[in-house]
Amino acid sequence: MAKITAYSIGRSADSDLQLSDPSVSRVHAELAITASGKYYLTDCGSSGGAYTMQGNEQTAIKQAFVNPGDNLSFGEYYTSVQQLVAMIDDTAGSGGSKKGGKGKGVAASSKDDLPEGPVHRDPESGEIIGGDSNERT
């Protein structure tokens, strides 16, 4: 069964993708790669916010699909989805982070394509569930 892999992004040494910048929260965001290879970014309640960048225009992200070419900012730290994916590839091969950059593998479910609107992760199973209160346990 295919898995969704989620990578934590933050200033903490425990983050899968560590961004050493004071404007980045210790646990800033999460980048999930779906079974179909799509990228889904979630701001984890950071103080500096997560944004997509189009020139000088910033659009806040709470939870959204992002594309490899999208430019991002986490607080005052600027990067791209492509650079984050390269960091995953680098740390997975060299064990560069404390967690080896491997992320958290989550078993696939019928919700792998991620529902529209806000979603939540079940703290016990790690399964991504819809934001509808009827879907939560």
C-alpha positions in Angstrom: 0.0 0.0 0.0 1.4 3.5 -0.9 2.2 6.0 1.7 2.0 9.7 2.3 5.3 11.0 3.6 5.2 14.1 5.8 8.3 16.2 6.6 8.4 18.7 9.5 9.8 22.1 8.7 11.2 24.4 11.4 14.1 25.8 13.3 14.3 22.8 15.8 17.1 20.3 15.4 14.3 17.7 15.5 12.8 19.0 12.3 13.1 16.9 9.2 14.0 20.1 7.2 15.8 22.5 9.6 15.8 26.1 8.6 18.2 28.0 10.8 16.6 31.5 10.8 15.3 33.3 13.9 12.0 34.2 12.0 11.3 30.5 11.5 9.3 28.8 14.4 10.7 25.7 16.0 7.8 23.7 14.4 6.8 26.0 11.5 5.1 23.8 8.8 4.7 20.4 7.4 5.2 19.3 3.8 3.3 16.2 2.8 4.0 14.3 -0.4 0.9 12.3 -1.4 0.9 8.8 -2.9 0.4 10.5 -6.3 3.4 12.8 -5.9 1.5 16.0 -5.0 2.9 18.4 -2.4 0.7 19.7 0.4 1.9 22.4 2.7 0.4 23.1 6.2 1.4 25.9 8.5 1.6 24.5 12.0 0.4 27.6 13.8 3.8 29.4 13.3 4.2 33.0 14.5 5.8 34.1 11.2 3.4 32.4 8.8 3.9 30.5 5.6 3.4 32.2 2.3 3.5 31.6 -1.5 5.3 34.4 -3.3 4.4 35.8 -6.7 6.8 38.7 -7.3 6.2 41.0 -4.3 2.8 39.5 -3.6 2.5 37.1 -0.7 -0.5 34.8 -0.2 -0.8 33.2 3.3 -1.0 29.4 3.4 -2.8 27.6 6.2 -3.1 24.4 4.1 -2.7 24.1 0.4 -1.3 22.2 -2.5 1.9 23.7 -3.8 3.8 23.1 -7.0 7.6 22.4 -7.3 8.2 25.8 -8.9 6.4 27.8 -6.2 8.4 30.3 -4.2 7.7 30.2 -0.4 8.5 32.2 2.7 8.5 30.9 6.3 8.7 34.1 8.4 11.6 36.0 6.7 13.2 32.8 5.3 12.7 32.5 1.5 12.9 29.2 -0.4 11.0 27.2 -3.0 9.2 23.9 -3.0 11.9 22.6 -5.3 14.7 23.6 -2.7 12.8 21.8 0.1 12.5 18.7 -2.0 16.2 18.9 -2.7 16.8 19.1 1.0 14.8 16.0 1.5 16.8 14.2 -1.1 20.1 15.4 0.4 19.3 14.5 4.0 17.7 11.2 3.0 20.9 10.1 1.3 23.3 11.4 3.9 21.4 11.2 7.1 22.0 14.9 7.5 19.2 15.6 10.1 18.6 13.9 13.4 15.8 12.0 11.8 17.8 11.2 8.6 15.4 13.4 6.6 13.1 10.4 6.1 9.9 12.0 7.3 7.0 10.2 8.8 5.5 7.6 6.5 1.7 7.4 6.9 -0.2 4.4 5.5 -2.4 5.3 2.5 -6.1 5.6 2.9 -9.1 6.5 0.8 -8.4 10.1 1.6 -4.9 10.2 0.1 -5.9 12.8 -2.5 -6.7 15.1 0.4 -10.1 16.7 0.6 -10.8 20.3 -0.4 -10.6 22.8 2.4 -9.0 22.4 5.9 -7.8 19.0 6.8 -6.4 17.5 10.1 -4.1 14.7 10.9 -5.3 12.1 13.3 -2.7 12.2 16.2 -2.9 8.5 16.8 -2.6 7.1 13.3 -1.2 10.1 11.4 -4.0 9.7 8.8 -5.0 12.9 7.0 -8.8 13.4 7.6 -11.2 16.1 6.3 -12.1 19.2 8.2 -15.7 18.3 8.4 -16.6 17.7 12.1 -18.5 14.6 11.1 -15.3 13.0 9.8 -13.3 13.5 13.0 -13.2 10.9 15.7 
